[in-house]
Amino acid sequence: MANSESDDTMSNRSVQSSHQDAYSYYSTVQEQGLARRNESPILYSRNFTNWIKSTLIQQYLQLLKLEKPELKKDLHVFDMGCGKGGDIPKWVKSDVKSVVFADVAENLVADCRKRFQEWKSPFAAEFATLDLTEELLSKALNKEKLHFDLVSSQLVLHYSFERFEKANRFLRNAAEFLVVGGYFIGTTVNAHRVVKLCREAPNQTITNEVFSIRFDDSIDLKCPDDKRIPLFGAKYHFYLEGVVDCPEYLVHFPLLVELAKRHGLKLVDHKTFRMYFDEHRNSGEGPFMLRKIDALQRCHLSNLNDEEQRKRFEHIQNYFAERANENPAPETCRSISKPEWEVTSLYITFAFQKERSVTYDDNDNILS
């Protein structure tokens, strides 16, 4: 994606602040409760995403323990954009020593603290309410005590790409107290796929019964060579049933890689959710966690009685039809519905490793 606008044009553009939009939305999100979540039309895609995150976290914690056996009982984590603390069970399971939880919305951090107490979590914790695209973690907590072996940022990074300064500050917060050899991991929206699908769709909008993504009219996705898609501030509105309803920004992945290098971070892995699932579904705890999290819905292929049901699972039928010469289609299998699969196809995983230490001035300029 090339930026056809000058830096001055970008800095003076009148756009609604992502901080205000995301902050306003997440500050008013109410806890739904287990019963309501279980009735959600995206129950399985949420569980599937949770499986991806859980597997990703376990993968790199185990890698750290192999690479640095002395850290086995001494792992320190930064949960960057912690939300309501949905990943606390993962940290409990991982036997980490401490976790710093930080998020932009005070109500989310309060819920996270409450969940931490309810879990009687066996690790030490600190909590900070701050905008990680604007403020420094070191200003909120005692920087002399800050050091992390793992930084996890799940479905948050895209909010920082409103402009260079925000993305740069976010990456500084991710990298500054990460030890050399430690990992910065996470999940975000797949910009390449979003642009491709929206470019092919009417009115630059993709939608189904559970989600929609719509680009501003100011961005022409069909312009040759993407010349009018800015590197920062490429805003689209993302609605996902019961989860999110606010603007986000494209994360052009090659740009992320280059920015990360400035902060001493080297890309070590990058996969679509589909690729990550295929790689891990049959290894380690993958199969067990798929069942435990209830990440896949049981589908009776021989008993799809109505047209609506057939449409919801036609992607599975097509999958087995294409492989009919290899194996006959089973009567039942586990997957997720087509609308939910279309949602999960929009995401990617990433992992960076800290190669070198970096020092900064107060304006995020790199001194060494």
N, C-alpha and C positions, 0 to 999 in steps of 0.2 A: 504494500500500500504506500503510495507516494503522497506527500503533503504538498498541494499546489499553492498553499497560502503561506505568506511570510510569517515570521515569528510575531511581528507587531500585530498583524491581522488576527492571529490566533489569540494573543494575549488580550486583545480588545474585543474579541467576539462576545456578544451579549447572549450568554447561555445560562440556563438555570443551574445552580450549583448542585453537583451530585451529592455533596455533603448534606445540603438542605433537603434534597429529595429523599435520599436514602435515610437520613436521620429522621425526617418527618414520618416516613413509613414505619421504620422499625421501632420508633419511640411509641407508636400506638398499637403495635401488634399485641394481641391478647393470647394468653395460653388457651389452647383449644380443649385440652383434656384428652385422655387416651381414647375414650369412647368415640369422640368426634373424629379424631385422627384415623381411627380404624374404619370409619365410614367414608373417608376421603376417596374421591375418584382417582387420586394419584398415590394411593397407599403403597402399591408395589414399586413404583418408580422412586418414591422417597426411601423405601427400604433398600432398594437396589443401590441408590446413591450412598446410603449409609454403609452398605457392604463395601463399596468401592473405597470410601474414606477409611473405614476400619482396616481393610486389607492394606491400603497404602501406608497407613500409620504403623501397622505391625511390621510391614516389610522393612521400613527404614529404622525402626527401633531395633529389630533383630539384626539388621546390618551393622548398626552401631555397636551392638553387644559383641558381634563377631570381630569387628575391626578393632575395638577397644574393650577387651574383656574386663578391664579394671572399672569400666563404667556400668557394669551389669546392674548394680544397686544404687547407682549414683547419676541417673539421667535427669537432666533439667530441660524443661519444655516451655516454649512460648506458644500459647494458643491465641493466635493473632486474628481477631475478629471472632471472638468466642461465642457470640450470640447468647443463647440461654444456657449454654453449658452442655449442649447435646453430646459433646465428645468426652465428657467426664468419665463415663463407663470405660471408654477406651484407655484413658490414662490410668484408671484403677486397675484394669486388667494387665496393663503393661508394667506395673510395679515401678513407676517412675518416682523420683525423690521429691521433685517440686514442679509446679506449673504456675506460670504467670498468665492470667486471663485478662484480655483487654478487648474493649469494644466501644463504639461511638455512642451508644444509647445507654443512658443510666438505668433504665428499666431492665434492659437485657442483662447488664452486669449484675444487677440486684437479683434477678432470677437465677443467674449462674451461681452466685454466692449461695443462694438458698439451696440449689440442687447439690452443690458441693457439700453442704452441711447435712442434707438428707441422706446422701450416699455414705456419710461418715468416711469420707475419702482418706486413705492412709498416706497421703502425700501432703507436703506443705503447699500453700497456695497464697498468691497475692492477686489483687484485683485492681484494675485501673479503667476508669472511664475516660477515654480520649479518642480523638480522631487521628488515626495512624497515618492519614494522608496529609495531616497538617501539623500535628504535634509530635514531639519526641518522647519515646518511652522513658528515656533517661531523665526527663524533666518531671516525670510523674513518680518514678521509683528511684531508689538508691542505686545509682549506676555502678558503684563500687562492688555491689553484690550481684549484679546482673551477668549471667553467662548461661548460654543455652547450648545443648547438644542437638536439639531438634526444634525447628520452628514450623508450625503447621498453620496454614491459611486456607480455609475451606470455603470456596464460593464467595470470596470477598475481593480478590485482587482487581476485578474489573471495575469496581467503583473508583479506583485510584487513577484510572487512565483518562480522566477528564482533561488533565493537562500535565505537562512534563513535571512541573514542580511537585504535584501530588504523587505521581508514580515514583519519582525519585525519592521523596521522603518516605513513602511506604516501603520501598526496597531498603533504604537505610535502616529503618526500624527492624526489618526482617534480618538484616545481615550484621548490624553493628555489634551485637553481643553474642552472635553465633560463633562458637569456637571453630578454629581451623579443623577441617575434617567433618564438621557437623553438617546437617542437611536442612534445607529449606524446601518443604514439600507442600503440595496443595492441589486444588481443583479450581477450574475457572471455565468460562464459556469459550467454545471453539469458534473464534472469529472467522476462520476460513469457511467453515460450514454455514454459519449464520449468514455471511455475505452471499455465498453461493445460492442458498435456498431463497433468500429474500430477493436476490437479483432475478431469479426465475419466476417469482410470484407476482401476482397483480398488486399494484400499489405498494410494492416493497414490503409486503406484510405476509408473514407465515402464521398460520393459526390452525388449531384443531379444537376439540371440545374441552381441553384442559389448559392450553397455553396459547399465547400470541406474542409475536415480536414484530414491532413496527418501527421503521426508521423515519427520522424527521425528513420532511420534504427538502430541506437544505442540503441533504446528501443524495447525490445521484449515483446509485450503485451500478448503473449501466454505462457510466462514462468509461471510455477506453482506458485500460491500464490503471484503473482505480484512482485516477488523478484527483478526483474530488473527494476521496475518502481520507480525512485527516488522520495523521498518526496518533494524535490525541484529540479527545473531544468528539469522537465519532459516536454520537448518542443514538440509542434506540430505546424504545419503551418495552419492557419485558413484564408480561403478566403470566403468572403460574398459579393455578388454582390453590388458594389457601396458603401460599408460600411467599410470593413476592408480587408487588405491583408498583414498580417505580423505574425510573430511567437507569440504564447502565451504559457502559462504554466498551467499545471493542478493544481487545488486547491483541495487537498484532504481535504474534509470538516471536518472530525474529527480532523485533524491536525489544521485547522483554529480555531476550537472551543477551542482547548488547548492553542494555541498561544494567542487568544483573552483573555482567563482567566488571563494570565500574565499581561495584560494591564487593568485589572479590568472590563472586559466585559463578560456578561453572555448571552448565546444564549437564545432567547425567541421565535424564529420562524424560520422555514426553509422549503420552499416548492418548488416543481417544478412549472413552469409556468402553466402547466395544472391544478395542484392542486389549485394554487392561483386563477386562472380564475374560476374554478368551485365554489370556496368558495365565491367569490365577484361579480360574474356577475349579480346576482339578488338582491344584497343588496346595501343600501345607494345610492350613485350616480353612481354605477356601470353600470346599464342599460343606463342611460342618457349619460355617458361619452363614452360608446361603440359606441353610435350613433354619438355623437359630434365629436369624434376623427376619425370616419369612420374606426373602427378597424376590422370590419368583412365585407367580400364581399358577396353581394347578389348572391345566387346560385339557378338557376332554375333547380331543379332536374328532372323535366319532360321534359326538353328541352336540354339535353346534346347530341348534334347532331353528333359530330365526336369523333373518338377514343381518340384523344389528350385531349379533354375536359373531357371525361369520366375518363381517367387516373388521371387527375388533381383533380378530386372530388370523386374518388372511395372510399376514406376513409369516406366521408359523407354518401354515399350510403350504405356502409357496416354498418355504425353506426345505421342507421334506419332499415336496414334489420335484424340486431340482435335483434331489439326491435319491430319487426312487430306485435308481439302478444299483445304488450302494447298499441301502437298507430300507426295508418297508417302514412307512410312517407308523409310529406307535399310537396306541389308542389314547394315551394320556402323556403329557409332558409338562414341564414347568417353564414359564416364560413370563413376559408382561405384555399387556395389551398394546396394540399398534399405537394409539395416542400416547401412551406412556413411553413406549420405545422411541417415538419421535422426539420426546423431551430429552431422554437420556442421551440421545445421539448428539445433542448440542454441547456436550461437556468434554473436557480433557483433564488428564492428570499431568502434573509436572514435578520434577525433583531437581534441585540444584545442590551442589556441595561447596562448602566454603573452602577456597583455595588459599587465600591470603588475608591478612588483617588490613584494615583500611582505617585511617584517621580522617576526621572531618572538621571543618569550621562550622559556625552556627548556621551558615547558609547552605549546608550540605555539599559545599565544595570539598573535593578530595585533596587532602594535604599530602598523603603518602600511602 
